[in-house]
Structure formats: C-alpha cells, structure tokens
Amino acid sequence: MRCAKHTAIFKYIQYYMKLLDQILSELGADTLKSFSVVPGFGGYFRSVKGVVEYSAEKIVLALKRNKITIEGANLTLGKYFEEDLLIKGEISGVKID
C-alpha cells in the first residue's frame, strides 16, 4: 500500500514539474531550477548525471556543470528515469556547488 502511495505522489510531482517547465519556458525564464523538495517525503532532482556520494545522511549528485549535496535522515534513492531522480527521506538541506 505504501509503495502505491509513493508512486502516486511521484507521478503528481512529475506532472507539476513538467507543467512548471512549460510555464517557465513560455515566459523565457532560465532553467536553473533543478530540484523540488516535498517536506516529509523527499525530493525530485532533475538533470542528474550520476551519484557521487551516497549514505543515509548525505547524497551528492553530479549535474552537467555543478553538484548538489542533499543532507537529511533516512535518505534513499528512488526512481531514476531520463536524468530525473526521486530521493526519499527527510531532507534537511540542499546545497548547490
């Protein structure tokens, strides 16, 4: 049951990320946004080229030009599809290097 709930939330997040992309693209906005964090659930990270470091407290992701460091508790890697990655757990901080 819990897995079905997470799948539904992931699809919900993915739908709204695509909608946000379309709106920002039509407005001519820069595409610097590369992630969304959902409190109590985890986060959705875009344009991920690879995982540099992984533990339950810290994940470092490689992007094209920089890295994103995610810190928190009980962090796990979720679905990875077309350079988009779902991270589950309690995210306490995100840093772009």
N, C-alpha and C positions, 0 to 999 in steps of 0.2 A: 504494500500500500504506500509506504513512504517513498519508494522508488518512482511510482506513478505520479506522486505529488511533485517530486523534484523535476521529473520530465515535463510536467505541465508548466511549472514555474520557468524552466529553461526555455520552453517554446514561447512563453509570454514575454520573457526578456528579449529573446531573439527577434520577435516580431517588432517590438518597440524600438530596438536598436536599428533595425532596417528602416523603420519609419523616421527615426531621428536622422539617419544618414540622408534620406531623401529630402527632408526639410532643409537640413544644413547645406546640402548640395545645391538646392534651388536658390538658397539665399546667398550662395557664394562663400560660405564660411570655410575656414581652414579645417582640415581633418586631423587636428592634433588630439582630439578626444580619442582615447584608445581603450577606455575601460568604464565599467559601471559597477558600483558596489551596492549590494542589497543587504541592509542590516539584518543580522540573524540568519542569513542564508549563505552568502559568499559573494562572488563577483564574476563578471563576464569580461574577458580581456580579448581585444582584437589585434590582428596583425602580429600574432605570436610566431616567431621563427623557431624558438626552441626553449627548453627549460635548462637554465644554467645551474641552478641550485634548488634542492628540494628537501624540506623537512616539515614536520607537523607545525612548526612555529614560523618558518620562513620559506618563501618561494621566490626565486629570481627568474624572470622571463627575459629572453632576448627578443628585441624587436629589430626592425631594419636599421635604425640609427642610434638606438639607446636601449637601456634596460629598465625594467620595472621590478621593484622589490616590494613584495607583499608580506606583511607581518601579521601574526594573529595566533589563534589557537585551533587545534584540530583541523588544520588545513589539509585538504586532499585534492588531487587533480580529478576533474570530472571529464566531460566530453571534450574532445578536440576535433574540430571539423573546419576545413578551409581556413586555417590560421586563426580560428576563434577558439578560445579555451574557457571552460567553466571551472572555477575553483570554488569548492565547498568549504565551509567552516566559518569561524568568527574572525573576520578581518578587522584588525585594529589600526592598520596604517598602510598607506601606499606611497612609495617614493619613486619618482622618475629620475633616472641618472642620465 
